[in-house]
Amino acid sequence: MAAFRLLLRNVVLLSWISLIYSGANPQDAAVLRALKDQWGNMPPSWDKSDDPCGAWDGITCNNATLKVTAIGLSTMGLTGTMTGDIGGLTELISLDLSFNPGLTGPLSPRLGDLRSLNILILSGCSFSGNIPSELGNLANLSFLALNNNNLTGNIPHSLGKLSELYWLDLAENELTGSLPVSTQLFNPL
């Protein structure tokens, strides 16, 4: 009986340790699962594990916080739409879904909630509609590529607030208006 109690205690202890050290942040994992449900042709690794940070191709996480910091799913053949759930990835620094022409529909205004975002690459997809003005909230954004989509309407003036932006590509869309200019003074080196 003592051996059984010892075995049971060790199983419980190992389960507890496994729970502490497993997987992505629960909120980020829920967001990625929602995206997985909205998108088709996901990498096979997304079906083989419940741990986005440990085993999902194209996902990078911060080892200390287990928060998702990068999504890199370029040229994967993804299909579906951009949902508002993506705005819940609060520590996302880089989002690259480029050259997935099966990604359609409007860009989610919730992209503007990704306040840590530095790189946003959605080139070569089939997104349509307006560029959300909320993208102007991305104060850390340095690289924005929305070229080769089906975007229409005016270029939002809010993009002029992106004072860290050094790359902007909006080519091959049906956009109108002028490029907004940052109001910060330019200081050449």
Buried (B, 14 or more C-beta within 10 A) or exposed (E): EEEEEEEEEEEEEEEEEEEEEEBBBEEBBBBBBBBBEBBEEBBEBBEEEBBBBBEBEBBBBBEEBBBBBBBBBBEBBBBBEBBEBBBBBBBBBBBBBBBBBBBBBBBBBBBBBBBBBBBBBBBBBBBBEBBBBBBBBBEBBBBBBBBBBBBEEEBBEBBBBBEEBEEBBBEBBEBEEEEBEEEEEEEEE
